[in-house]
């Protein structure tokens, strides 16, 4: 058994939401915790950062092997 303390505003929100859904507060909280835990289990590293991967891509696919040559070309281009 778990005892849970909520601030008055959150407790009122839980009470109102449970009433609107026709649930007890315990059922609402239980379902909410289960849903939260399911989301934690499902999310892996790829899903967590999926919207960030490749966002700032340079457009070069050979940076790891040709980085020095690419850098030299950029310097030469700036100098004229």
MDAnalysis code that builds the backbone (N, CA, C; Angstrom):
import MDAnalysis as mda
import numpy as np

u = mda.Universe.empty(240, n_residues=80, atom_resindex=np.repeat(np.arange(80), 3), trajectory=True)
u.add_TopologyAttr("name", ["N", "CA", "C"] * 80)
u.add_TopologyAttr("resid", np.arange(1, 81))
u.add_TopologyAttr("resname", ["UNK", "UNK", "UNK", "UNK", "UNK", "UNK", "UNK", "UNK", "UNK", "UNK", "UNK", "UNK", "UNK", "UNK", "UNK", "UNK", "UNK", "UNK", "UNK", "UNK", "UNK", "UNK", "UNK", "UNK", "UNK", "UNK", "UNK", "UNK", "UNK", "UNK", "UNK", "UNK", "UNK", "UNK", "UNK", "UNK", "UNK", "UNK", "UNK", "UNK", "UNK", "UNK", "UNK", "UNK", "UNK", "UNK", "UNK", "UNK", "UNK", "UNK", "UNK", "UNK", "UNK", "UNK", "UNK", "UNK", "UNK", "UNK", "UNK", "UNK", "UNK", "UNK", "UNK", "UNK", "UNK", "UNK", "UNK", "UNK", "UNK", "UNK", "UNK", "UNK", "UNK", "UNK", "UNK", "UNK", "UNK", "UNK", "UNK", "UNK"])
u.atoms.positions = np.array([
    [0.848, -1.180, 0.000],
    [0.000, 0.000, 0.000],
    [0.891, 1.239, 0.000],
    [0.476, 2.238, -0.736],
    [1.218, 3.492, -0.844],
    [0.318, 4.634, -0.399],
    [0.879, 5.508, 0.388],
    [0.186, 6.737, 0.749],
    [0.783, 7.848, -0.089],
    [-0.069, 8.647, -0.674],
    [0.380, 9.683, -1.595],
    [-0.131, 11.035, -1.123],
    [0.768, 11.984, -1.037],
    [0.365, 13.344, -0.657],
    [0.467, 14.249, -1.879],
    [-0.582, 14.968, -2.136],
    [-0.645, 15.877, -3.269],
    [-0.929, 17.284, -2.778],
    [-0.443, 18.260, -3.537],
    [-0.800, 19.631, -3.167],
    [-2.301, 19.800, -3.450],
    [-2.933, 20.739, -2.787],
    [-4.401, 20.885, -2.909],
    [-4.908, 21.051, -4.344],
    [-4.189, 21.805, -5.166],
    [-4.637, 22.013, -6.546],
    [-4.610, 20.714, -7.347],
    [-3.532, 19.947, -7.194],
    [-3.429, 18.684, -7.916],
    [-4.463, 17.688, -7.407],
    [-4.674, 17.671, -6.124],
    [-5.675, 16.765, -5.566],
    [-7.068, 17.092, -6.107],
    [-7.376, 18.369, -6.222],
    [-8.676, 18.777, -6.761],
    [-8.800, 18.375, -8.227],
    [-7.718, 18.539, -8.971],
    [-7.717, 18.131, -10.376],
    [-7.934, 16.626, -10.500],
    [-7.263, 15.853, -9.671],
    [-7.431, 14.393, -9.678],
    [-8.878, 14.032, -9.327],
    [-9.408, 14.680, -8.311],
    [-10.787, 14.415, -7.891],
    [-11.770, 14.707, -9.017],
    [-11.627, 15.871, -9.638],
    [-12.533, 16.270, -10.724],
    [-12.404, 15.347, -11.937],
    [-11.176, 15.026, -12.289],
    [-10.947, 14.161, -13.445],
    [-11.517, 12.770, -13.205],
    [-11.275, 12.220, -12.027],
    [-11.811, 10.891, -11.695],
    [-13.334, 10.898, -11.752],
    [-13.923, 11.946, -11.213],
    [-15.385, 12.054, -11.223],
    [-15.916, 12.122, -12.651],
    [-15.271, 12.942, -13.498],
    [-15.697, 13.090, -14.895],
    [-15.569, 11.784, -15.676],
    [-14.571, 10.975, -15.331],
    [-14.350, 9.715, -16.035],
    [-15.104, 8.552, -15.412],
    [-15.745, 8.792, -14.285],
    [-16.478, 7.732, -13.607],
    [-15.571, 6.717, -12.937],
    [-14.421, 7.190, -12.473],
    [-13.447, 6.336, -11.799],
    [-13.263, 6.781, -10.356],
    [-12.705, 5.897, -9.562],
    [-12.279, 6.341, -8.232],
    [-10.931, 7.032, -8.396],
    [-10.548, 7.816, -7.414],
    [-9.238, 8.472, -7.472],
    [-8.132, 7.430, -7.533],
    [-8.292, 6.352, -6.774],
    [-7.284, 5.287, -6.791],
    [-7.138, 4.674, -8.177],
    [-8.256, 4.419, -8.835],
    [-8.198, 3.849, -10.183],
    [-7.522, 4.796, -11.161],
    [-7.856, 6.063, -11.091],
    [-7.243, 7.054, -11.972],
    [-5.738, 7.114, -11.747],
    [-5.319, 7.183, -10.505],
    [-3.892, 7.262, -10.192],
    [-3.189, 5.976, -10.620],
    [-3.789, 4.825, -10.373],
    [-3.210, 3.538, -10.767],
    [-3.016, 3.480, -12.283],
    [-4.057, 3.851, -13.037],
    [-3.967, 3.842, -14.497],
    [-2.921, 4.837, -15.001],
    [-2.848, 5.977, -14.355],
    [-1.876, 6.997, -14.758],
    [-0.447, 6.510, -14.545],
    [-0.207, 5.868, -13.425],
    [1.129, 5.348, -13.136],
    [1.493, 4.245, -14.131],
    [0.558, 3.343, -14.410],
    [0.830, 2.274, -15.370],
    [1.145, 2.828, -16.757],
    [0.386, 3.810, -17.189],
    [0.631, 4.428, -18.497],
    [1.995, 5.098, -18.530],
    [2.358, 5.796, -17.478],
    [3.660, 6.457, -17.390],
    [4.783, 5.431, -17.467],
    [4.650, 4.333, -16.738],
    [5.674, 3.292, -16.750],
    [5.775, 2.620, -18.118],
    [4.662, 2.428, -18.804],
    [4.689, 1.867, -20.161],
    [5.457, 2.780, -21.115],
    [5.236, 4.076, -20.994],
    [5.946, 5.025, -21.858],
    [7.438, 4.993, -21.589],
    [7.825, 4.861, -20.327],
    [9.245, 4.783, -19.996],
    [9.879, 3.536, -20.589],
    [9.181, 2.428, -20.548],
    [9.701, 1.167, -21.082],
    [9.851, 1.222, -22.588],
    [8.938, 1.848, -23.265],
    [8.930, 1.871, -24.722],
    [10.014, 2.758, -25.301],
    [10.347, 3.833, -24.636],
    [11.259, 4.808, -25.220],
    [12.706, 4.334, -25.116],
    [13.363, 4.251, -26.261],
    [14.775, 3.926, -26.282],
    [15.554, 5.167, -26.723],
    [16.851, 5.047, -26.842],
    [17.674, 6.208, -27.179],
    [17.290, 6.809, -28.532],
    [16.989, 5.958, -29.499],
    [16.619, 6.457, -30.823],
    [15.326, 7.266, -30.763],
    [14.326, 6.746, -30.061],
    [13.047, 7.442, -29.970],
    [13.179, 8.754, -29.212],
    [14.013, 8.771, -28.188],
    [14.179, 9.983, -27.388],
    [14.789, 11.125, -28.190],
    [15.706, 10.810, -29.088],
    [16.370, 11.873, -29.844],
    [16.057, 11.890, -31.314],
    [15.048, 11.158, -31.724],
    [14.732, 11.004, -33.136],
    [14.545, 12.337, -33.859],
    [13.913, 13.288, -33.207],
    [13.672, 14.573, -33.872],
    [14.936, 15.438, -33.932],
    [16.022, 15.015, -33.270],
    [17.262, 15.788, -33.280],
    [18.314, 15.215, -34.224],
    [18.266, 13.914, -34.485],
    [19.286, 13.276, -35.307],
    [19.240, 13.817, -36.730],
    [20.370, 14.302, -37.183],
    [20.467, 14.833, -38.531],
    [19.931, 16.237, -38.690],
    [19.461, 16.830, -37.634],
    [18.855, 18.162, -37.716],
    [19.869, 19.210, -38.170],
    [21.098, 19.064, -37.726],
    [22.139, 20.033, -38.064],
    [23.192, 19.387, -38.958],
    [22.756, 18.605, -39.900],
    [23.652, 17.890, -40.790],
    [24.453, 18.859, -41.648],
    [25.717, 18.523, -41.870],
    [26.583, 19.351, -42.709],
    [26.370, 19.065, -44.182],
    [25.782, 17.929, -44.468],
    [25.609, 17.546, -45.853],
    [26.761, 16.698, -46.373],
    [27.850, 16.613, -45.609],
    [28.990, 15.784, -45.980],
    [28.810, 14.391, -45.384],
    [29.028, 13.373, -46.195],
    [28.898, 12.002, -45.708],
    [30.262, 11.378, -45.442],
    [31.328, 12.142, -45.685],
    [32.670, 11.607, -45.541],
    [33.498, 12.385, -44.512],
    [32.864, 13.007, -43.552],
    [33.584, 13.850, -42.590],
    [34.622, 13.085, -41.780],
    [34.338, 11.862, -41.414],
    [35.280, 11.136, -40.570],
    [36.568, 10.805, -41.319],
    [36.496, 10.538, -42.593],
    [37.700, 10.157, -43.331],
    [38.371, 11.343, -44.038],
    [37.597, 12.358, -44.424],
    [38.152, 13.463, -45.211],
    [38.077, 14.811, -44.500],
    [37.996, 14.802, -43.188],
    [37.792, 16.046, -42.449],
    [38.896, 17.076, -42.684],
    [40.149, 16.606, -42.758],
    [41.259, 17.551, -42.946],
    [41.186, 18.216, -44.316],
    [40.901, 17.443, -45.339],
    [40.815, 17.991, -46.688],
    [39.634, 18.957, -46.821],
    [38.517, 18.619, -46.222],
    [37.340, 19.498, -46.246],
    [37.655, 20.816, -45.543],
    [38.337, 20.735, -44.409],
    [38.714, 21.936, -43.662],
    [39.653, 22.815, -44.496],
    [40.638, 22.203, -45.137],
    [41.562, 22.962, -45.976],
    [40.818, 23.652, -47.122],
    [39.878, 22.948, -47.733],
    [39.088, 23.554, -48.807],
    [38.294, 24.752, -48.321],
    [37.742, 24.670, -47.142],
    [36.982, 25.802, -46.585],
    [37.893, 27.001, -46.336],
    [39.097, 26.765, -45.826],
    [40.067, 27.840, -45.572],
    [40.471, 28.483, -46.897],
    [40.772, 27.648, -47.886],
    [41.162, 28.174, -49.201],
    [40.035, 29.023, -49.796],
    [38.818, 28.600, -49.643],
    [37.677, 29.328, -50.196],
    [37.520, 30.692, -49.522],
    [37.795, 30.760, -48.235],
    [37.680, 32.035, -47.517],
    [38.776, 33.008, -47.928],
    [39.935, 32.502, -48.219],
    [41.073, 33.358, -48.562],
    [40.987, 33.869, -50.007],
    [40.176, 33.292, -50.783],
    [39.975, 33.863, -52.110],
    [40.274, 32.952, -53.189],
])
